[in-house]
Amino acid sequence: MTEPHDREWPPAQRLTSDATTNAPHDRPYVPFANAYNDEPAVRIEDDSTTAQWWIALSPIWISFPMIVFLLLGMAVGSAAAIAASIPVAAWIVLVFLAGRDRRELASKGFPTVTPLWMLLGPLVYLIVRYRLTRNIVGSSWMPLAALTALCTLVALAALIYFGALMGMGAAVGG
């Protein structure tokens, strides 16, 4: 009987040349293949879609028309009413883009996200989407980071604009 300290740790794996074991040394070398089933060991694909990037860049394509119509609204009364309808139209477009993103993900073989998450907003949708695909090599977190950065920039721009607007009003009225 061998002493515990005499045993090999970790135990060595014994490879046999028996054809029934499908041992890796019985077949030709296939780069990045799993030793037992010839499938890629790691799936390297990009889950990024064009719809995902349109969703991530939504603060730009939603805010820009609103700013233009709000500035025109100071001169023309009907432009303000159009600016008020832009968020509703943008929400419908965002839900459509989420459906398109789902179809593109399914065509690539990735787990899909229901477009209903978009009803809670683009940030929530992209977070749920990232959590579903994060275990896959090549999952893209950049659209989520881009959306977060753009939302922060739009909020800061609005804060500066309205702060300056109120400051001018206080200076004129005071």
C-alpha positions as CSV (number, residue, x, y, z in Angstrom):
1,M,0.0,0.0,0.0
2,T,1.3,3.4,-0.9
3,E,1.4,6.3,1.4
4,P,-0.9,9.3,0.6
5,H,2.2,11.5,-0.1
6,D,3.5,8.9,-2.6
7,R,0.5,9.2,-4.9
8,E,0.6,11.3,-8.0
9,W,-1.5,14.4,-7.6
10,P,-3.4,15.3,-9.7
11,P,-3.8,11.8,-11.1
12,A,-2.5,11.5,-14.6
13,Q,-5.0,10.9,-17.3
14,R,-4.3,7.7,-19.3
15,L,-5.0,7.9,-23.0
16,T,-5.6,4.8,-24.9
17,S,-5.5,4.1,-28.6
18,D,-8.7,2.1,-28.6
19,A,-10.9,3.3,-31.4
20,T,-14.0,3.1,-29.2
21,T,-12.8,5.9,-26.9
22,N,-12.5,8.4,-29.7
23,A,-9.2,9.5,-28.2
24,P,-7.8,12.8,-29.6
25,H,-4.5,11.2,-30.8
26,D,-6.4,8.9,-33.2
27,R,-7.6,11.7,-35.4
28,P,-5.9,14.5,-37.4
29,Y,-5.3,17.7,-35.6
30,V,-8.1,20.3,-36.1
31,P,-7.2,23.8,-34.8
32,F,-9.6,25.1,-32.0
33,A,-11.5,21.8,-32.0
34,N,-12.8,20.0,-28.9
35,A,-10.8,16.8,-28.4
36,Y,-13.9,14.6,-28.5
37,N,-16.4,15.9,-31.0
38,D,-14.7,18.1,-33.6
39,E,-16.8,21.1,-32.6
40,P,-15.1,24.4,-31.9
41,A,-14.1,24.6,-28.3
42,V,-15.0,28.3,-28.1
43,R,-17.7,30.0,-30.2
44,I,-16.1,33.2,-31.4
45,E,-18.8,35.2,-33.0
46,D,-20.0,38.8,-32.7
47,D,-23.5,39.2,-31.3
48,S,-23.4,42.9,-32.4
49,T,-26.2,43.8,-34.8
50,T,-27.1,47.0,-36.6
51,A,-30.4,47.3,-34.7
52,Q,-28.5,47.1,-31.5
53,W,-26.3,50.0,-32.5
54,W,-29.3,52.0,-33.6
55,I,-30.8,51.4,-30.2
56,A,-27.5,52.4,-28.5
57,L,-27.2,55.6,-30.6
58,S,-30.9,56.5,-29.9
59,P,-30.1,59.5,-27.7
60,I,-28.6,61.2,-30.8
61,W,-31.3,60.5,-33.3
62,I,-34.0,61.3,-30.8
63,S,-32.5,64.4,-29.2
64,F,-31.4,66.1,-32.4
65,P,-34.9,66.5,-34.0
66,M,-36.3,67.5,-30.7
67,I,-33.8,70.3,-30.3
68,V,-34.4,71.5,-33.8
69,F,-38.2,71.5,-33.4
70,L,-38.0,73.1,-29.9
71,L,-35.8,75.9,-31.3
72,L,-38.2,76.3,-34.2
73,G,-41.0,76.2,-31.7
74,M,-39.8,79.5,-30.3
75,A,-40.6,81.1,-33.7
76,V,-43.4,78.8,-34.9
77,G,-46.1,77.5,-32.5
78,S,-46.8,74.2,-34.4
79,A,-43.2,73.1,-34.2
80,A,-43.5,72.6,-30.4
81,A,-46.4,70.3,-31.0
82,I,-44.3,68.2,-33.4
83,A,-41.4,68.1,-30.9
84,A,-43.8,66.7,-28.3
85,S,-44.7,63.8,-30.7
86,I,-41.1,62.8,-31.4
87,P,-40.7,60.7,-28.2
88,V,-43.8,58.7,-29.0
89,A,-42.6,58.0,-32.5
90,A,-39.1,57.2,-31.2
91,W,-40.5,54.7,-28.8
92,I,-42.4,52.9,-31.6
93,V,-39.2,52.8,-33.7
94,L,-37.2,51.5,-30.7
95,V,-39.7,48.6,-30.2
96,F,-39.4,47.8,-33.9
97,L,-35.6,47.9,-33.7
98,A,-35.7,45.5,-30.7
99,G,-37.8,43.1,-32.8
100,R,-35.3,43.4,-35.6
101,D,-32.4,42.8,-33.1
102,R,-34.2,39.7,-31.9
103,R,-34.5,38.3,-35.4
104,E,-30.8,39.0,-36.2
105,L,-29.7,37.4,-32.9
106,A,-31.8,34.3,-33.7
107,S,-30.4,34.0,-37.2
108,K,-26.9,34.0,-35.7
109,G,-27.9,31.3,-33.1
110,F,-27.6,33.5,-30.0
111,P,-30.2,33.7,-27.2
112,T,-32.8,36.3,-27.9
113,V,-34.4,39.0,-25.9
114,T,-38.1,39.8,-26.0
115,P,-38.8,43.3,-27.5
116,L,-41.1,44.0,-24.5
117,W,-38.0,44.9,-22.5
118,M,-37.8,48.0,-24.7
119,L,-41.0,49.3,-23.0
120,L,-38.8,49.9,-20.0
121,G,-36.3,51.8,-22.1
122,P,-33.2,51.2,-24.2
123,L,-30.9,51.0,-21.3
124,V,-32.9,48.2,-19.6
125,Y,-33.2,46.4,-23.0
126,L,-29.4,46.5,-23.6
127,I,-28.6,45.4,-20.0
128,V,-30.9,42.4,-20.4
129,R,-29.5,41.6,-23.8
130,Y,-25.9,41.8,-22.5
131,R,-26.7,39.6,-19.5
132,L,-28.1,36.9,-21.9
133,T,-25.1,37.0,-24.2
134,R,-22.2,37.8,-21.9
135,N,-21.0,34.2,-21.5
136,I,-20.4,34.0,-25.3
137,V,-17.0,35.0,-26.5
138,G,-17.5,38.0,-28.7
139,S,-20.5,39.4,-26.8
140,S,-20.5,43.1,-27.3
141,W,-20.7,45.4,-24.3
142,M,-19.7,48.5,-26.3
143,P,-23.3,49.5,-27.4
144,L,-24.3,49.4,-23.7
145,A,-21.3,51.6,-22.8
146,A,-22.1,53.9,-25.7
147,L,-25.7,54.3,-24.7
148,T,-24.7,55.1,-21.1
149,A,-22.2,57.7,-22.2
150,L,-24.6,59.3,-24.7
151,C,-27.4,59.4,-22.1
152,T,-25.0,61.1,-19.7
153,L,-23.9,63.6,-22.4
154,V,-27.5,64.5,-23.3
155,A,-28.4,65.0,-19.7
156,L,-25.4,67.2,-19.1
157,A,-26.2,69.2,-22.3
158,A,-29.8,69.7,-21.2
159,L,-28.7,70.7,-17.7
160,I,-26.3,73.3,-19.1
161,Y,-28.8,74.6,-21.6
162,F,-31.7,75.0,-19.2
163,G,-29.3,76.4,-16.5
164,A,-28.1,79.0,-19.0
165,L,-31.7,79.7,-20.0
166,M,-32.8,80.2,-16.5
167,G,-29.8,82.3,-15.8
168,M,-30.6,84.6,-18.7
169,G,-34.2,84.8,-17.5
170,A,-33.1,85.8,-14.0
171,A,-30.7,88.4,-15.5
172,V,-33.4,89.9,-17.7
173,G,-36.1,89.8,-15.1
174,G,-34.0,91.0,-12.2
